[in-house]
Amino acid sequence: MTVYLFAYNLINEKKGTFDYQPLWAELERLGAQRTQFSLWLLSADNTPKEVIDHFATFVDKDDRL
């Protein structure tokens, strides 16, 4: 199992155009621990690409993971 430092930059969050609660709920569902507002520790058996691809479905295309 690998521990990932998962960080994101939510571009539209300031504009209020997208609800990011599903992203946070998914991180919590997977047992991730929030260390700062946009920084989480996540334990997973997946590859880095699989982790990014999974979470990309929870954010806007202009957001950064």
N, C-alpha and C positions, 0 to 999 in steps of 0.2 A: 504494500500500500504506500502511496506517495502522498505527502502533504504539500498542497499547493498554496502559494500566496496569491490569492485572487483579488485583483484590483480592477476598478472600472471608473470611467469618466462618463457621466451621463450628461450629454450635451443639452438635451431638451428639458432636463429637470427644472432648470431655472425658468423656462417658459411655461411650465405647467401643462405641457401638451401630452404627457404620457404618464401613466400610472406605473411606477416601478415597484409597487408592493408585490406583484407576482415574482419578480426577481428575488427580492428579499425573502419571500416565503419559500421559494425553491431552495435557496441557500440554506435556510434554517431546516427545511425538510431533509436535506442531505447531511445535516449535522455540522454544517460550517459554523465557525465562531467568528463573530465580528470583532475586529481589533481596533478599527477606526471607522469613520463614516462610510468610506468606500473601499475598505480593505478587510478581507476575510481570510481565514485559514480553513482549508478544505481538504479532507482526507479522501482519496479516491483511488480506485484501481485503473482508472482510465488514463489514456495518453493526454498530454497537454492539448492537442488538437481536438480530441473528443470533448474535453471539458469546455473549451472555447466554443465549439460548435453547438454544444448543448445550451449554454447560457446565451448564445447569440439570438436564440429564439425568444428571449425575454426582454430584449432591448431594441431600440431603434437602430437603423442602419448607420447613422452617423455617430453613435456612441462608441466608446473604446473599451475593449476588454483586455 
